[in-house]
């Protein structure tokens, strides 16, 4: 997979097959506590050590949407769409494996297809895989964004 150059790539500069792997981030106890408070999702799988120990995963797990939110933040850190993203249009996401407190995640993305929309913008389709420290895919899916086209020189 060819690397995507960073910092505000235009639609024309994002080639199908290009991709990158983001920097990593470790999931902490504080992350779970803060996300539970922000979302009011106090499910025992995330907040109760004893309950979670007896549940199928054997320990507390991170909220799936917390991990997805961090994945989007990790992509933002790369700057690929900085100043060129017009709109995030949607995603499909499958949760494949749990993410535990202490796991370190990173995002692997690759451009799978593109579609021009106008002279100003195009739709970019991105395969997005959240990996843990063992290189296991914990979440996978397709993200769609509208990205600015390169301004025409006059």
N, C-alpha and C positions, 0 to 999 in steps of 0.2 A: 504494500500500500504506500503510495507516494505521500509525503508529508504535505500538509496544508500550511502554507506560509501564514504567519499570524498578522494581526492588527488590521482589521477592517477590510476584509476581502470582499470584492464585488462579485456579483452573480457570475460574470464571465471568468473570474479568477478561481472559481471553485469547480475543479474538474471532477467528473464522475470517477470514482475509485480513489480519490484523495482522502486522506484521513489523518488522525492524530490520536495520541493518548495524552490525557491531561495530567497535571500534577495530582498528587494523592492527598487524601484527608482522612484522619482517623476519627471514628465515631466515638463520642464520649458519653459518660453518664449525664453530663450537663446538657448535651444535645437532646437526649430523650426527655429530660425534665423540662427544658425550655419549650420543645416542640409540643409536648403534652399541654403545657400551659397556654401556648399560643392558639392551639386548635381545639382545646377542651377534649382531646382524645386521651382519656386516662385508662384505656383498655389495659387489663391486668397483664397481658403479654408484654407490655412496655413498662409497666410501673410496679409490679408486684413480684419480688424476687422468689418468694415461696410458690406462688401460683405458677409462675413461668417455669420454675424448676420441674414441676410435675406435668407440665404441658409438653406436647410433642417436640418442641425445639430444645427443651432442656435448660433454657436460660432466657432472660429477657432479650427481646429483639427490637431493633430500630423500626419505627413506623416506615412502611413502604413509601409513603409520600415524603417523609423526611429525606430518605435516601435519594428519591427522585429530585427533590429540591436542591440537594447538595450537588447532584450530578449536573443540573443546569448551571449552578454556580461555578462548578469546576470548568465547564465549557466557557462560561463568560470570562473566567480568569485568563484564558488563552488569547482573548482579544480578536478571534477570527471574525466575529460579526460586529465588532465595536464600530459604531458609527455607520454601519451599512445595513443592519437588521431593521426592517420596517415593522414586521409583526410576526409573532409566534402564532402559528395557525392551528396547531394541535399535535396530538401524539397518540400512539397506541403503545401500551407498556404491559409487559408480562413480568410478574414477580416470580423468579425461578428458585432462589435460595434466600434464606434469612441472612440479615446482616446483624451482627452482635456488637455489643459494646466492646470496644477495643479493635474491631476490624478496621482495616484501612482500605478505602475505596478510591478508585479512579475511573475515569470515563474513557472508553474507546469509541470514537466516532468515525464514520466513513460516509462520503457522499454517494448515494445509490442512484439518484436520478435528479434531473432538473427540468423545469418547464418555464420558458419565457411567458410572462403575463402581459407585459406592455413594454414600451421603450424605456420605462423607468424602473421596472422591477421584474423579478422572476421568483418562482417557487423552487426551493431546495429541499430535497428529501434526504434525511440523514438516518443511517442505522446507528443506534446508540446502545452500547452495552456497558453496564456498570460492572466492574470487576472488583473482586476482593483481593486481599494480599496473596491468595493462593492462585490467582488468575482464573478463578471460577466466575462465571457470569451469574450475577445475582438479580439483575434486571435487564431486560432487552426490549427493544421496540424501535419504532420509526417516529422521528420528529419531523415536523414540517414548518418551514419558515419562509417568509417573503423577504428577499434580500434586494437591495438597490442594485441597479445595473450601473456599469461604469459610465460616467458622464461623457458625452460625445465631445470631442475636441472640434472647435470651429476653425 
